[in-house]
Amino acid sequence: MKSVKPFLISLIVLVIVSFIGYRFYLAYLPQPVRLQGQIEAQQYTISSKIAGRIDQVLVKKGDLIKKGDPIFTILSPEIEAKLEQAIANKDAASAMALQSQSGTRVQEINAARDQWKKAQAATELMEKTFQRVESLYKDGVVAEQKRDEALTQWEASKYTESAALQMYKMAEEGARSETKIAAAEKVKMAEGAVAEVRAYAQDTKITSWFNGEVSQVLLNSGELAPQGFPVVTVVDMQDVWAVFNVREDLLSQFNKGRHFKAYLPALNKSIEFEVTHVAVMGDFATWRTTDASQGFDLRTFEVEARPVNSTSEFRVGMSVTVEL
């Protein structure tokens, strides 16, 4: 019994010393670095090119939508009024173009010809009058002034006849080629205005350009929607990634293309990710001071990593942890 006691005491002391030594060993082991990030997903906003009052919102939060599904409608009487104006301008331009192509009306041509004939008859009369006055002037019956007046009236009548003839020819020829081209171009311009307003009118019925899940409905029926204001927000949960803020002294473990395991507490499991993007963060607050003797500061980089295998269990904002 006397020999057993010292053995037990020695054994107990050995155990205590070993335990203390093990605890010191654990205390001085380098601690693992734990990084925490979160899940992000591609987000889209659905809006309209025109301003107006929301007529109907056809989706609600949590709805799964596909490309082409109706999202909301806008009530805009102003667009309808502008469309009527554009159509009226197009019809007027088409009528003017048709008039230029059809030429002058028969009645206008006949009227121009009659004016020319009238001027021609007046010229013939003035010529005969001048010949009579010229004969009397040579006989000394009338003064030279009367002879000059008759000559002037004859010359003036010839110019009047020439002007009437040109007007008659213009009426026969119709519109100039330049006028016809200008009229045709005005029709094209009016058609473009109609197409533009119709495009705006079609944008009063908004459909989705994306597949995803409705995350927010920012405006409801009866509210005014400014031009380009997001009415519905859609999140594509098939396009997700994790975002981490990593100090540059740890960045060597997140080279682009590298795979790593990350734990998601919300799913209670680890998932494999691949680093797809690394970029320095621009905010000066991401700098971290090191030991002054080292003479430099550490910056923080944003690391994006996408899951290797897609899953529908992800939700935006889930925490992701990595131990290095």
Secondary structure, DSSP 8 states (H G I E B T S, - for coil): -TTHHHHHHHHHHHHHHHHHHHHHHHHHS----EEEEEEEEEEEEE--SS-EEEEEE---TT-EE-TT-EEEEEE-HHHHHHHHHHHHHHHHHHHHHHHHHH-S-HHHHHHHHHHHHHHHHHHHHHHHHHHHHHHHHHTTSS-HHHHHHHHHHHHHHHHHHHHHHHHHHHHHH-S-HHHHHHHHHHHHHHHHHHHHHHHHHHTTEEE-SS-EEEEEE---TT-EE-TT---EEEEEEEEEEEEEEEEGGGGGGG-TT-EEEEEETTTTEEEEEEEEEEEE---GGG-EE--GGG--EE-EEEEEEEESS--S---TT-EEEEE-
